[in-house]
């Protein structure tokens, strides 16, 4: 890249269409391929590139190996009305979770509250992709998942538990819904992979190497383990998400879950999703007015010396999405190069100018 040349930016719509084509070649229906592509592109639009299109062929390779069962159909094991138990039979995590999101929303509207425990699913990308839909439907939404081992228990050095994120969402009465999406390690593991792709060091405090020593080398961090956020608090919260997502639905947990960056072996990841229909408890407009009042209080409160603005959860992602819609998505050169090369290997001849914003 020339010294004064700006990095390429990419059209969200063209990128989404490109990724959809890749998954259709893998054997997905257009609907399922578009769902998976949308989760990846939106992650990049929100600024969460660790969960964006850099993962395209992580999933594609797992489909090719059979680790993701493309013939799977989710099975309902229990249905009490407001409480369901579903087995995804190691299908596509994003597709399974979208189906569950639609179902939990509809059941919450019927019963006021609904919860679904899912076993034998797969990595579904960003949890906020799904909980935000519940907030937009007038619900308070919750989603937990477990993941492959990423960190040790407090006081240990052996990777035994995933970062097991949780996401909460609610209408805010403002432009962006309130959406919290957090892992329980100091940082999501995808950010370590992204740093490796960029050839950049990571901050001390994110991870330790295989010998249990703090490291700023992303390669050594991947060989080692992530550190929990907030020490024992991060470990405890992550353990509880494993209880909800793995043990409760009688699925994989702890070392029994395989990550999306492993080409072979079924994931056996599980999830737990819940929705509360706000209007069953109080008028939604009143709820949103109180949310707006609370958030406005944060926005107008005294700021720390190094802060020029206070954000509420979900606000940064909303603004990043609007910017990406107008100016495109910035992606690392290596991510784009690898994506185009791998696409060419499966017969999709796309050049960088086909997806870039001129």
Secondary structure, DSSP 8 states (H G I E B T S, - for coil): --TT----EE-HHHHHHHHHHHHHHTT--HHHHHHHHHHHHHHHHTT-GGGSGGGHHHHHHHHHHTSS-TT---EEEEE-SSEEEEE-TT--HHHHHHHHHHHHHHHHHHHSEEEEEEEEE---S-THHHHHHHHHTTEEEEEEE--S--B--TT--S--B----EEEEE--SSSS-EEEEE-SBSS-HHHHHHHHHHT----TTSEE-TTS-EE--HHHHHHSEE-BTTTHHHHHHHHHHHIIIIITTT---GGG---TT-SSS---EEEEEEEEEGGGTS-HHHHHHHHHHHHHHHHTS---TT-S----TTHHHHHHHHHHHHH-EE--HHHHHHHHHHHHHTT----HHHHB--
